[in-house]
Amino acid sequence: MKSRLVASAAISALVLLGATGCTFITPQSTKIEYAASDGVNVSDKDGPIDVRNALVIANEDGSVGNFVGAIVNPTQDRATLTITLEGVDPFTVTVSAGQTISLGSDEEPLRIVGLDTKPGATVDIHFQSGDSAGVTTAVPVLDGTLPYYSDLAPEGD
């Protein structure tokens, strides 16, 4: 009788371990960071500012676009982000300590004249803040055909 009780407990423990043990060796996909929208996240480990959901909404021929994204300053100091595209004058955005500026929502998007990238492609944009050298990231270029991007499409093409 005692051996049956021990065997029953051992089998129960093995079943329980077998049913739950996979989480010890399998990577959890909920811990993988990714951009949850159409844009990309940009993080410069050496700079104070991060950019979230960066994308460009362009006109049909890709000559004019609006840069949209959230610029996050998690530091205790005011910081400036410089955004550079080839062939276009650089943009600067200053963000107060601990604040976020949402271009295209809270603030007007940055208008890029001379974009030269059609919707559906990506454009290399260099993001630099603080004393860092900055990072260059391929940012998606979309158009305003989706209803939630229609208000962000450049006007007066």
GIZI-V406940 format. One record per residue. N is the residue number from 0. RES is the residue in one small letter. PSI is psi in whole degrees, 0 to 359 (NA if undefined). OMEGA is omega as a letter, one per 40 degrees, with the letter a starting at -180 (none if undefined). Layout:
# GIZI-V406940
N&RES&PSI&OMEGA ; N&RES&PSI&OMEGA
This chain:
# GIZI-V406940
0&m&317&a ; 1&k&323&i ; 2&s&326&i ; 3&r&320&i ; 4&l&317&i ; 5&v&316&i ; 6&a&319&i ; 7&s&317&i ; 8&a&321&i ; 9&a&317&i ; 10&i&319&i ; 11&s&319&i ; 12&a&319&i ; 13&l&319&i ; 14&v&315&i ; 15&l&316&i ; 16&l&319&i ; 17&g&326&a ; 18&a&336&a ; 19&t&352&a ; 20&g&342&a ; 21&c&334&a ; 22&t&347&i ; 23&f&331&a ; 24&i&347&a ; 25&t&130&i ; 26&p&140&i ; 27&q&120&a ; 28&s&340&i ; 29&t&348&i ; 30&k&358&i ; 31&i&122&i ; 32&e&140&i ; 33&y&162&i ; 34&a&118&a ; 35&a&2&a ; 36&s&199&a ; 37&d&339&a ; 38&g&183&i ; 39&v&152&i ; 40&n&140&a ; 41&v&123&i ; 42&s&121&i ; 43&d&110&a ; 44&k&335&a ; 45&d&350&a ; 46&g&157&a ; 47&p&340&a ; 48&i&141&i ; 49&d&154&i ; 50&v&133&a ; 51&r&138&i ; 52&n&47&i ; 53&a&130&i ; 54&l&165&i ; 55&v&130&i ; 56&i&117&a ; 57&a&164&i ; 58&n&177&a ; 59&e&319&a ; 60&d&359&i ; 61&g&19&a ; 62&s&334&a ; 63&v&140&i ; 64&g&164&i ; 65&n&124&i ; 66&f&128&a ; 67&v&141&i ; 68&g&168&i ; 69&a&130&a ; 70&i&118&a ; 71&v&129&i ; 72&n&95&a ; 73&p&2&a ; 74&t&177&i ; 75&q&2&a ; 76&d&152&i ; 77&r&141&a ; 78&a&156&a ; 79&t&136&i ; 80&l&132&i ; 81&t&128&a ; 82&i&122&a ; 83&t&131&i ; 84&l&148&i ; 85&e&131&i ; 86&g&6&a ; 87&v&142&i ; 88&d&141&a ; 89&p&152&i ; 90&f&147&i ; 91&t&139&i ; 92&v&125&i ; 93&t&133&a ; 94&v&129&i ; 95&s&161&a ; 96&a&131&i ; 97&g&16&a ; 98&q&166&i ; 99&t&134&i ; 100&i&126&a ; 101&s&99&i ; 102&l&124&a ; 103&g&351&i ; 104&s&287&i ; 105&d&325&a ; 106&e&161&i ; 107&e&145&i ; 108&p&161&i ; 109&l&122&a ; 110&r&123&a ; 111&i&108&i ; 112&v&130&a ; 113&g&30&a ; 114&l&311&i ; 115&d&40&i ; 116&t&119&a ; 117&k&153&i ; 118&p&141&a ; 119&g&345&i ; 120&a&186&i ; 121&t&157&i ; 122&v&136&i ; 123&d&123&i ; 124&i&135&i ; 125&h&128&i ; 126&f&125&a ; 127&q&133&i ; 128&s&154&i ; 129&g&218&a ; 130&d&7&a ; 131&s&162&i ; 132&a&342&i ; 133&g&176&i ; 134&v&146&i ; 135&t&131&a ; 136&t&142&i ; 137&a&114&a ; 138&v&132&a ; 139&p&144&i ; 140&v&121&a ; 141&l&174&i ; 142&d&182&a ; 143&g&22&a ; 144&t&331&i ; 145&l&139&a ; 146&p&322&a ; 147&y&353&i ; 148&y&353&a ; 149&s&324&i ; 150&d&345&a ; 151&l&353&i ; 152&a&145&a ; 153&p&139&i ; 154&e&156&i ; 155&g&43&a ; 156&d&NA&none
